[in-house]
Amino acid sequence: MTKELFQPSAAITSKAHITAAQYDALYQRSISDPDGFWGDMADRITWFKKPTKIKNTSFNAPVSIKWYEDGVLNAAYNCIDRHLPARANQTALIWEGDNPNESKHITYAQLKDEVSKLANALKARGVKKGDRVTIYMPMVPEATYAMLACARIGAVHSVVFGGFSPDSLKDRILDCDSNIVITADEGLRGGKKVPLKKNTDEALKSCPDVSTVIVLKRTGGDVAWNAKRDVWWHDIVDTQSTDCPCEEMNAEDPLFILYTSGSTGKPKGVLHTTGGYMVYTSLTHEWVFDYQPGEVYWCTADVGWVTGHSYIVYGPLANGATSLIFEGVPNYPDFSRFWQVVDKHKVNIFYTAPTAIRALLREGDEWVKKTSRSTLRILGSVGEPINHEAWMWYNAVVGEGRCPIVDTWWQTETGGHMITPLPGAVATKPGSATKPFFGVAPEIVDGEGHIMNGPCEGNLCIADAWPGMMRTVFRDHARFEQTYFSTFKGKYFTGDGCRRDDDGYYWITGRVDDVINVSGHRFGTAEIESAINEHDCVAESAVVGFPHDLKGQGIYAYVILNTGREPSEEMKKEIVQVVRKIIGPIATPDVIQWVSGLPKTRSGKIMRRILRKVAAGEIDSLGDTSTLADPAVVDELLKNRQTPT
Ligand code: 6R9
């Protein structure tokens, strides 16, 4: 499969931003002369004061990342105001509702008015530059307005995915010390209501410092009301002026915080700043998707994830693109929905996740083939490794062989694409993220941190800084250094395993740390274990991922009950409920296996390797079990193994 190569057509290469002939030289320059390369790239955005200093970064302690440090700009100005002379009446956002009969177009001029009104309303509620604003919203245009309104006045947004539980919302509000929440009465997904206001009320029982909740009326459903704290969006926004000056922000002023799971502890607040992030997301959006003026671009992610931040909102809008926002799900009202939306809005560039592709693939080709999709030009994939079958189907059935697939590898922490094909420049191989983007220096190292050359497999690191990367963990710089720069000194460690083939193509093999990727959503095993352990009857638990046909990875939990507690199906349901309540339905364990002990070394460390093998059904290759404190544990594990369904 490493040899299977797909060349872009002449139709693609003839007008591509970057061609094969340009790629190598430009890549070399970006690595050998980052100041020159990124200095030039800075010109693509609008600065109130142009930066004279470009790169000032160190991956050695004390880790410090600064780009364009004397530049002054505003992200919302770049996404809105600067387009007004040429594009006031061009559509900035197309919103496609959960209900196929609901959609609307928002022009750049309207975007400016809506964002400015909300920004003024926030100011009227006392929000100032640097304050953190929590956004817990459905996929409606107002979610984008909320993000840009914060950016406009220099407030730092923290978007929490609407599928997270009240507990998760509470943790994130408290961690970033936010005293204002923007939400909606209810969300709507696949015809079902999501009780956002109710969840917010629940979360806020433990957040006494939240003094304002702005509630958008989305469904009109009944909600409880706290008159001292809650205000309707329309009551405080509609009367505001459509004029709101953009705050002057330093390039290194924070733009947003986004929580993400790692292998230890609670989710961490990944902090992104303004200048480098805007240059990086706008550049990658234009070059990786080969975005051409006037095209309709659709990323199916939710704005609660980094993909939504960088490639629904900031990258596309900085480029003056038309970005489609979708409220619904791929299978509602039926499995044709994605392709019907493509036809309805004449989508040219479509960006989704392998989990969605797999779910649609198994329903058969008819759902796709009965639609036209003739406008599609480029297809994208993100969130997890894409398996060969899904890639081939996406290419042949969805794209009819004419649309290059960009398999973009990146992370919340990286801000934007890192390893990815460029449609007109890099021939693709199914399942490979191919080559590094400009300015990205991947290194594959062995367990001791030795750099490996040529074809090899090991741990994926990045050797030097790029403008879009995170700057710190909010209020915990030590954790930032510890998590990303201490495993392999002087390098950014991604947590992913990776293989490089004879052609220098990169193949991401998945996480090598204790992070599980379920349908493209990241969870730390420790995070799920601590939720399970909250159940009164649970003594201890261990969670691992296992290969899952649809989700990529599923969640397999080994649970030890307290003495005197009887395992039962009822008890399993209760444990599942606890996890759903503490983290959210997206972290629901697929399998629970009762155990009386866990495989531990004599020093008490759980041997997860064995648990992973048992969960995956690879019972013939358990490896060395002689270092276990009690090797008999393994027999019981195998005897009671649950077959995932
Ligand atoms: C953007 C995003 C990051 C983790 C990452 C890796 C996995 C993302 C991938 C991919 C293989 C791709 N991942 N894209 N693996 N090929 N194209 O997903 O951010 O939610 O932080 O997840 O997702 O394991 O480390 P995030």
Residues whose N, C-alpha, C, O or C-beta is under 5 A from the ligand:
A	BS01	6R9	S381 V382 G383 E384 P385 I386 D407 T408 W409 W410 Q411 T412 T494 D496 I508 G510 R511 G520 R522
